[in-house]
Amino acid sequence: MKYTGPKWRLSRRLGYSILEDGRELKKRNYAPGQHGQSRRRRQSEYGQQLAEKQKLRHLYGVNERQFRRIFLLANKSKEVTGTAFIQLLESRLDNLVYRLGFANTRAGARQLVNHGHITVNGKKVDIPSYTVQVGDEIALAEKSRNLKVVTEALEAMHSTKPFVEVDVEKKSGKYIRLPERSEVAEGIEESQIIEFYNRLL
């Protein structure tokens, strides 16, 4: 089941910024609730693996079934499993709409895709989990280029990741290469996630 509650509360519970800028943890870097500051119990090995999985899953806003399916694809890849896993997550259309600055959050990007505002290589795609290929062009549909929410997101954007390029005027962009591991999902120990799923395979 996908978490639909407040992202700030979830970030505090995980001890990890799923909005990627750390603002959720600046004032209260402990779990929510009456006893949040006293919940510092040492985690078991399994607990640590589960926590890393939850951090990465919530970072990309993916439900458990999709997350496991992506892991299985990565596990069959010729690449290092952890790197392939994160590259597959980064290649999702909703994530790249977010990376291009068309939305302030992945949830906002997912909504743009769901509502038919996004095209890939000139064709409308309304499936957030669609896998974008390197070289594909992502753009706002012609009827959607003046959306206030997109304009505001682009105005607030400070920078993009080096594996995408964006044309703010045309409201389009391109996925120019696969991300390097050091460029994304900072603070995630993917080896723990691999061990978690290896227990189940």
C-alpha positions as CSV (number, residue, x, y, z in Angstrom):
1,M,0.0,0.0,0.0
2,K,1.3,3.5,-0.9
3,Y,1.7,6.0,1.9
4,T,-0.7,9.0,1.3
5,G,-0.1,11.0,4.6
6,P,2.0,14.1,5.1
7,K,5.5,13.8,3.6
8,W,7.1,15.8,6.4
9,R,5.8,13.3,9.0
10,L,7.0,10.4,7.0
11,S,10.4,11.9,6.6
12,R,10.7,12.4,10.3
13,R,9.7,8.8,10.9
14,L,12.3,7.5,8.5
15,G,14.9,10.0,9.5
16,Y,15.5,10.7,5.9
17,S,14.5,13.7,3.6
18,I,12.2,12.2,0.9
19,L,11.9,15.8,-0.5
20,E,15.7,15.7,-1.0
21,D,16.4,19.1,0.5
22,G,16.4,18.3,4.2
23,R,13.9,20.9,5.1
24,E,11.6,18.4,6.8
25,L,14.3,17.5,9.3
26,K,15.7,21.0,10.1
27,K,13.5,21.7,13.1
28,R,12.7,18.2,14.3
29,N,15.1,15.5,13.2
30,Y,13.3,12.8,15.3
31,A,10.3,10.6,14.9
32,P,6.8,12.2,15.2
33,G,4.6,11.6,18.2
34,Q,4.7,12.1,21.9
35,H,7.7,9.7,22.4
36,G,9.5,10.5,19.1
37,Q,12.7,11.9,20.8
38,S,13.0,8.8,23.0
39,R,12.6,6.2,20.2
40,R,16.3,5.6,19.6
41,R,16.3,1.8,19.9
42,R,19.0,-0.1,18.2
43,Q,17.7,-1.8,15.0
44,S,18.2,-5.4,14.1
45,E,20.0,-6.2,10.8
46,Y,16.6,-6.9,9.3
47,G,15.2,-3.6,10.7
48,Q,18.1,-1.7,9.1
49,Q,17.5,-3.4,5.7
50,L,13.7,-2.7,5.9
51,A,14.4,1.0,6.8
52,E,16.7,1.5,3.8
53,K,14.1,-0.1,1.5
54,Q,11.4,2.2,2.9
55,K,13.6,5.3,2.5
56,L,14.2,4.5,-1.2
57,R,10.6,3.4,-1.9
58,H,9.1,6.6,-0.4
59,L,11.8,8.8,-2.0
60,Y,10.5,7.7,-5.5
61,G,6.8,7.4,-4.4
62,V,6.5,3.8,-5.6
63,N,4.2,1.2,-4.1
64,E,5.7,-2.1,-2.8
65,R,4.6,-4.2,-5.8
66,Q,6.2,-1.9,-8.3
67,F,9.3,-1.5,-6.2
68,R,9.9,-5.2,-6.0
69,R,9.2,-5.6,-9.7
70,I,11.9,-3.0,-10.5
71,F,14.3,-4.7,-8.2
72,L,13.8,-8.0,-10.0
73,L,14.5,-6.3,-13.3
74,A,17.7,-4.8,-11.8
75,N,18.7,-8.1,-10.5
76,K,18.7,-9.6,-14.0
77,S,20.7,-6.7,-15.4
78,K,24.4,-6.9,-16.4
79,E,25.0,-3.8,-14.4
80,V,25.7,-3.8,-10.6
81,T,22.3,-4.5,-9.1
82,G,22.1,-1.5,-6.8
83,T,23.1,1.0,-9.5
84,A,20.8,-0.6,-12.0
85,F,18.0,-0.5,-9.5
86,I,18.4,3.2,-8.9
87,Q,18.8,4.0,-12.6
88,L,15.5,2.2,-13.3
89,L,13.8,4.3,-10.6
90,E,15.3,7.5,-12.1
91,S,14.1,6.5,-15.6
92,R,10.5,6.5,-14.6
93,L,8.6,9.3,-16.4
94,D,7.2,10.9,-13.2
95,N,10.7,11.1,-11.8
96,L,12.1,12.7,-14.9
97,V,9.2,15.2,-15.1
98,Y,10.3,16.2,-11.6
99,R,14.0,16.2,-12.5
100,L,13.3,18.6,-15.4
101,G,11.6,21.0,-13.0
102,F,8.1,20.8,-14.3
103,A,6.9,20.0,-10.8
104,N,8.2,20.8,-7.3
105,T,7.7,17.2,-6.1
106,R,7.4,13.7,-7.6
107,A,3.8,13.6,-6.4
108,G,3.1,16.8,-8.5
109,A,4.9,15.3,-11.4
110,R,2.9,12.1,-11.2
111,Q,-0.3,14.2,-11.3
112,L,0.9,16.0,-14.4
113,V,1.5,12.7,-16.1
114,N,-1.8,11.1,-14.9
115,H,-3.8,14.1,-16.3
116,G,-2.3,13.8,-19.8
117,H,-0.1,16.9,-19.7
118,I,3.1,15.2,-20.7
119,T,4.4,13.9,-24.0
120,V,7.4,11.7,-24.8
121,N,8.8,12.1,-28.3
122,G,5.7,14.0,-29.2
123,K,3.2,11.4,-28.0
124,K,1.0,11.8,-24.9
125,V,2.0,9.3,-22.2
126,D,-0.2,9.2,-19.0
127,I,1.5,6.3,-17.2
128,P,3.8,7.6,-14.4
129,S,5.8,4.4,-14.3
130,Y,6.6,4.5,-18.1
131,T,10.3,3.9,-18.6
132,V,12.0,6.7,-20.5
133,Q,14.9,5.8,-22.7
134,V,18.1,7.8,-22.9
135,G,17.7,10.3,-25.8
136,D,13.9,10.6,-25.3
137,E,12.4,14.1,-25.3
138,I,9.9,14.9,-22.6
139,A,7.6,18.0,-23.0
140,L,4.4,19.6,-21.8
141,A,1.6,18.9,-24.2
142,E,0.8,22.0,-26.4
143,K,-2.5,22.6,-24.6
144,S,-0.7,22.4,-21.2
145,R,2.3,24.7,-21.7
146,N,0.7,27.7,-19.9
147,L,-0.2,25.7,-16.8
148,K,0.4,28.0,-13.8
149,V,1.7,25.2,-11.6
150,V,4.4,24.3,-14.2
151,T,5.4,28.0,-14.7
152,E,5.8,28.4,-11.0
153,A,7.8,25.2,-10.6
154,L,10.2,26.3,-13.4
155,E,10.6,29.7,-11.8
156,A,11.5,28.2,-8.5
157,M,13.9,25.7,-9.9
158,H,17.5,26.4,-8.9
159,S,19.3,23.7,-11.0
160,T,18.7,20.4,-12.7
161,K,20.7,17.1,-12.6
162,P,23.5,16.8,-15.2
163,F,21.8,13.8,-16.8
164,V,18.9,15.9,-18.1
165,E,18.7,19.1,-20.1
166,V,15.8,21.4,-20.1
167,D,14.5,24.2,-22.4
168,V,12.5,26.5,-20.1
169,E,11.0,28.5,-22.9
170,K,9.8,25.5,-24.8
171,K,8.9,23.6,-21.6
172,S,10.7,20.5,-22.9
173,G,13.7,18.5,-22.0
174,K,15.8,15.5,-22.8
175,Y,17.1,12.5,-20.8
176,I,20.7,12.7,-22.1
177,R,22.3,9.8,-20.1
178,L,21.8,7.4,-17.3
179,P,22.6,8.9,-13.9
180,E,25.8,8.0,-12.1
181,R,25.3,6.5,-8.7
182,S,26.9,9.5,-6.9
183,E,24.4,11.9,-8.5
184,V,21.2,10.5,-7.0
185,A,19.6,9.0,-3.9
186,E,22.2,10.4,-1.5
187,G,22.4,8.7,1.9
188,I,20.8,5.4,0.7
189,E,22.7,2.1,1.3
190,E,21.3,0.1,-1.6
191,S,23.4,-3.0,-0.5
192,Q,21.0,-3.2,2.5
193,I,18.0,-3.3,0.1
194,I,19.6,-6.0,-2.0
195,E,20.2,-8.1,1.1
196,F,16.5,-7.5,2.2
197,Y,15.2,-8.9,-1.1
198,N,17.7,-11.7,-1.3
199,R,16.2,-13.0,1.8
200,L,12.9,-13.3,-0.1
201,L,14.1,-14.7,-3.4
